[in-house]
Amino acid sequence: MMTPKQLLVRSAARNNAEWFAATSRSHELSSEFEAQAWAAPTRTPLHHPAAVTLVTACDPVALAAGPTPLCPAPP
């Protein structure tokens, strides 16, 4: 069971990813959400990330290797 703080952090990460997804769409760039992360397969606008992890168990190496699965399921 997640603590209230963990739920808040997960919600904030999802909100952050939603903003970057909207920014990508406004520049006519595709992106995708999976259970563990959001990522854009092409270059995103200047100063914007190409990926946002949604959970702490996401492996950044697996995320960078993409495109799917973005991150392995947590153990």
MONORJO-V179108 format. One record per residue. N is the residue number from 0. SS is DSSP state (2 for helix, 1 for strand, 0 for the rest). OMEGA is omega in whole degrees, 0 to 359 (NA if undefined). BURIAL is I if it has 16 or more other ideal C-beta (glycine too) atoms within 10 Angstrom, else O. Layout:
BEGIN
N | SS | OMEGA | BURIAL
N | SS | OMEGA | BURIAL
END
This chain:
BEGIN
0 | 0 | 182 | O
1 | 0 | 177 | O
2 | 0 | 177 | O
3 | 2 | 179 | O
4 | 2 | 179 | O
5 | 2 | 178 | O
6 | 2 | 179 | O
7 | 2 | 179 | O
8 | 2 | 179 | O
9 | 2 | 178 | O
10 | 2 | 179 | O
11 | 2 | 179 | O
12 | 2 | 179 | I
13 | 2 | 179 | O
14 | 2 | 178 | O
15 | 2 | 179 | O
16 | 2 | 178 | I
17 | 2 | 178 | O
18 | 2 | 179 | O
19 | 2 | 176 | I
20 | 2 | 178 | I
21 | 2 | 178 | O
22 | 2 | 178 | O
23 | 2 | 179 | I
24 | 2 | 181 | O
25 | 2 | 176 | O
26 | 0 | 179 | O
27 | 0 | 177 | O
28 | 0 | 178 | I
29 | 0 | 174 | O
30 | 0 | 181 | I
31 | 1 | 173 | O
32 | 1 | 168 | O
33 | 0 | 184 | I
34 | 0 | 187 | O
35 | 0 | 187 | I
36 | 1 | 169 | I
37 | 1 | 179 | I
38 | 1 | 175 | I
39 | 0 | 183 | I
40 | 0 | 179 | O
41 | 0 | 181 | O
42 | 0 | 178 | O
43 | 0 | 179 | I
44 | 0 | 181 | O
45 | 0 | 179 | O
46 | 0 | 177 | O
47 | 0 | 181 | O
48 | 0 | 175 | O
49 | 0 | 180 | I
50 | 1 | 175 | I
51 | 1 | 177 | I
52 | 1 | 182 | I
53 | 0 | 180 | I
54 | 0 | 182 | I
55 | 0 | 183 | O
56 | 0 | 182 | O
57 | 0 | 180 | I
58 | 0 | 182 | O
59 | 2 | 178 | O
60 | 2 | 178 | O
61 | 2 | 178 | O
62 | 2 | 180 | I
63 | 2 | 181 | O
64 | 2 | 178 | O
65 | 0 | 356 | I
66 | 0 | 176 | O
67 | 0 | 352 | O
68 | 0 | 183 | O
69 | 0 | 178 | I
70 | 0 | 178 | I
71 | 0 | 176 | O
72 | 0 | 179 | O
73 | 0 | 182 | O
74 | 0 | NA | O
END
